[in-house]
Amino acid sequence: MIRAFTHGIAAAVTLLSAPALMAQDFTVNLVNEPSTLDPHQQWNPDSYYVYRNIFDNIVTRDNAGKIIPQIATDWKQVSDTEMVLTIRDDVVFHDGEPLTAEDVAFSIQRITNPEFGSPQLGQFNQIIGAEPTGEYEVTLTTKGAYPVLLAQLVKLSVVPKHVVEAVGNEAFNAAPVGSGPFTFEGWKRGVDVTLSRNENYWGDTGPFETVSFVAVPDASTRVANLSAGTADLIVSIDSDFARQLETQSGIQVLTAPTERVAFMGMNTIRAPFDDPEVRKAATMAIDREGIVQGILAGGETVVHQMATPSHYGYVADAAAIPYDPEEAKRIVAETGAGNTPMQFATSPVYDQRIVQAIQQMLTEAGFDVEISMTDMSTYLQAARAPEQSERPYLSFGRWSCACQDVDGVQFPLLHSSSSWSRVNDADLDSLLEKGRTALDDETRMEAYSNVQQIVHDNAYILPLYQAVALYGASENLEWTPTANESLFLNRMNWSE
Amino acid sequence: MSVFLLQRLGQALVAIFGVMTLVFFIQRLTGDPTYLLVPETATQADIDALRRSLGLDQPLVVQYVNYLWDMLRLDFGTSYVQNVAVTEIIMSRLPYTLQLTGGALLVAFVIGLPVGLAMAIWRRYRATNLLMGVVLGAQSMPTFWSGILMIMVFGVWLRWLPPSGSGSFSHLIMPSIALGLLSMATYARIARSSILDEMSKDYIRSARARGVTTGRLVGKHLIRNSLIPVISISALEISQLLAGAVIVETVFAWPGLGQLTVQSVQARDFVVVQGIVLLGAFVTISVNLVADILYSVVDPRIRKGGRA
C-alpha cells in the first residue's frame, strides 16, 4: 500500500534538495513466496525478483540490454581461458563489512561447487577457477575459451564470505546479508518478505523506503488487490486480465518482450521427420501469426529463428519458411508422412491452447498427431531420454537461458551432444561449437548466421514466437521492465 | 481395558506405518524429482550431482530404510526447494489453518444451527423449505467463484474488507465465510433432524402439558439435547474443511497448509508434501483412536470385542 506522506512546510525547508515525496511503502504481489533468498540456491522468478534487490551481481545489463559494470568495474580477457575482474572498492555489505575480491572469488567458488548442489550450476559450470589476485582483483579461469562468460556473470550474486562461513547455508538463507540497494527486514513464511532501503548503498536506491513482496497465488486475486489499491505492482497476468486492467483508471499494464523463445520441436531422427521435406511441410502447416494474434494476444511477436532481438547472435534478416497449408497438404500426401501415428508429448505446465492449436493444424495438413499428456517429471524424462531417437516426435516449449546469448538457446536444443536435442548434424555441431568458443565477435556472428541458414534449410526446429511478460501496476509507477524478467526496485520511479 | 487400548494403539501405529510407506512409494512412482528441480540449462552432470546431494542415487530399498529411520527419529527432512526443515515450514503455516478452520466452523455453526432450528419448528410452512434451498445454493457455489465474487464486492467495490492476505481479524472474515458455506448446509440438516427427533419425545410432550412456553422449551430443552449429534458431526466436518481449504486459501492468499500443499506439489517439493500428508494422516488416525477409546468407555460391548 502506498502511503505518500504530505510534507509540512518545516520538512520542506529542511529537505530542500529532496524530492517532494519521500517515505513510500511499496507492495508487490508475486505468485508464490520466494523459494530461497540465498541467491546461489533457487532460480525461479519469485525468488530472484526479491533477492536481486538484496544482492549485487558481478555485472548487470542496462535497460537496453547492454552489459554494464556493477560490482566489477572492468573486465579483461587476459588469455583464452582467463578473465581478470576489477572490483569496486567502495561497496559495503549490510552488516558494515567491506566487499572485497575474497567475497567475489568465494561466491563463484560456492555456486560452482558440485557439493553445494546449486540448481544454477549449469549456467556457471564452464568456470573452473576463481582466485583473488589483488585486493580488488579476481581472476576467473574457464574450461576453454568461453565468450558467454560475461553474460552469465550478469546473474552471479556476490555473497559475504564471512557471514556465510559463520552462520552456515541454512541460516544465511533465512536472513540473507547482501550489498544491494535493499536490506532484508523479515520473511513471514507463506506471507511476505519485507525489505528496506539501504541508505549506505553506493548507487541509486530508488524512491521506496520499504517494500513488501506478498505471495498471492491466484491471478484474479492479484488483479483485485491492484484494483483495490492493496498492491502497487503485480506479476504474471495473462492477456485477458491485461485488457480488463487497461480499462481501469489509475492502473497501467506494462509489457516486456522477454528472451523466451517458443518453439515446436521435431524429432529429426525418427521417420517421418527424418525427411527434410516432411519437416518443411510441418513448418508450413503452422499459422504462427494466428497463434500470436488469435490465441495469445499479449503483444508476442513471431520469430523465424531460435533467438529474439534481445539475444547476442540474433540474425537481423533471417529467412523464413512461409505459412502455406496447401503446400503442406501436398507434401504430406506425396510422402505418405500421414501414415505414421505420432505423439505430441506435453505436460500441463505448457500452454495447452497452443499445443491443441498446433495439433489441429498438423492434423489438417494430413499428419496423424495425438497429444500425449503426462506429468512434468515423466515428460522431462522422455524429452531428455538417453537415446536421441527415444525423445518425443513433437513437443512445444518456451526456452530461456537467462543469458541473452543464442548459445544458451541453440546449443542445448540443436547440438547433438545435448540431452534435449533431436538433431544430429555434424556441420551444425561444429558451427555451434565455434560460436561457443570463439572470443572474437565477427567469428561468432558469422557462425550463428550459418547456424540459422542450416536450421532454416533443413527445417530442424520450428521457432514460433518471442514471449512477453505482462505486469499490472499503479499508474504512478515509472518503470521499464526488461527482457531478463527482473524487478530492480532501484530502477523504478514514483510520481503522483 | 488395557489390552483393548494396546490393541487399538497397535492398529493406529500400523495405519501410520502404512500411510508412510504409501506416501514414500507413490511419490517415487511420479518419477525422479531431480529433473524438475534443475533448470532447463542443466547438463546431465549437474543432474547427477544434484541427485547425489539429495540421496536419490541410492537404491530404493536404502532410501526407504533411511526414510523410516528418519521418521523414527521424528526427522521429517529438509525441503528440496527451500532448504528449510519441513517441521519449521509446516509449523509456520499451521496456525493460519487452525484460525481459518475455526472461523469456518463458527460461520457454519452460527448460520447452520438457527436455520435447522427454524426448519424443524416451522416445518409446516412452505417458506422454510425455501430457506433450505438458499442454504443448499450457498453450499453448492464453487469456492473459486464465490470467493472471487466476495473479493470483488467487499474488497474492490465497497472496500469494507481487505481483498486478500492475512494479518488481522478483518482478513479472516471473507475466507471463513467462503469456507464455512461448505459446511453450513450439513449443520442445518443435522440440526433439523436431531431437533425433530427430540420434539417427538415424551419429555417434550409432558413439558408442554405442564405449560412450558415454546421459547423456554426450545431454549432450555430442545437445543441442548439436540446438540450432541451436531457436535459429533463436527469431527467429520473438520477434515472436510481442511480439504476445502486448499481452494479457499489459494483464492484469498491465506498462508495456511492448503496453500502450502498446492505450492509444494507445483514445485515438486516432495519432502514437504510428504510431511503434510503424514500430519493429515496422524490427525485423522489419532482422532479416530480417541473416539474409539471414548466409545469403549461409554459402551462396554465395544471393548469386549463387539459381539453384542
Interface residues (C-beta under 8 A of the other chain):
Chain A: N32 E33 S35 T36 D38 Q41 Q42 W43 P114 E115 G117 P119 Q120 L121 G122 Q123 N125 N169 E170 N173 A174 K188 R189 G190 V191 V214 A215 V216 P217 D218 S220 T221 A224 N225 S227 A228 T230 D375 M376 S377 T378 L380 Q381 R384 W399 S400 C401 A402 G408 P412 S419 W420
Chain B: T30 G31 D32 P33 Y35 L36 L37 V38 P39 E40 T41 A42 T43 Q44 A45 D46 A49 L50 S53 L54 V81 Q82 N83 V84 E88 I89 S92 R93 Y96 F144 I148 I151 M152 G155 V156 R159 P162 P163 S164 G165 S166 G167 T250 V251 F252 A253 P255 G256 Q259 L260 V262 Q263 Q266 A267 R268
